[in-house]
Amino acid sequence: MKARVLSIAGSAAQGSAGIQADLKTFQECDVYGMAAITAIVANNSKTTQGIFIHDKEMVKAQYEAALEHVGVDTIKTGMLFSKELIEEIATWLQDCPTKQIVVDPVMIGKMGSQLLADDAIVVLKEKLIPLATIITPNLHEAGKLLNRKTMIRSVVDMEKAAKELFKLGPSYVLIKGGALKDQAIDVLFDGERFNYYEKPRVRTIHTSGAGCSYSSAIAAELAKGRDMEESVRLAKEFVHAAIRHSLSFGRGVGSTNHAARRNYGVE
Ligand code: PXL
């Protein structure tokens, strides 16, 4: 049977991030993609015109409808925005039909829009992250989750942060080092060992959707039955190609190219 993945996340009008990135990534990874939309973000490569948050009944109806007949192998969460929604989603995920849950702790968009309310971080940490198979924070999100005053800047610091985040209860922590100075190295921690995923840094500003696509590719590979190390390795290759062949449509921050692996292969 075709592997099935549900994304619970926001819609990003520009097409590069959020649900749009998730569904494009699912298709490229050859899994069946579904969506429960938490919010509508009216954005493009220059501005965010508005953010409209869905109420929890609306999200629940989508979640239940999607799972009822199709079923699911992996659930991924992206932009959840409010503490009410996170609390609610955590109760569903406690007894959902899969134990494979990818939590991308989305906080701010590439154009600076706020995608997680300030008062929602505590419930994210206490209610949702403990249910996660893997969490995929970038350096900024990892720092925020740990209440750090200063930015995480080195691999040694990423390892330390991964150990601390592991204590919140996920089975794996992946800290993405896309914002490190000269390496694009990510650190995976399983509670005992570290794994490192490194690709040459691509010098581009056109990276909108990179985080969403990375976590979605991990979710897709897990859904197909791959183990975590292999899933992250394949997802890193996918997102590296998507950044290397990113699409600048001429203004502002351009989009990751979800078709890049198919069109150009991996390096
Ligand atoms: O890239 C983070 C992100 C996630 N989800 C939604 C977004 C964005 C960035 O704009 O709009 C809905």
Residues whose N, C-alpha, C, O or C-beta is under 5 A from the ligand:
A	BS01	PXL	G10 S11 A12 A17 G18 V41 M79 V106 I108 G109 K110 G209
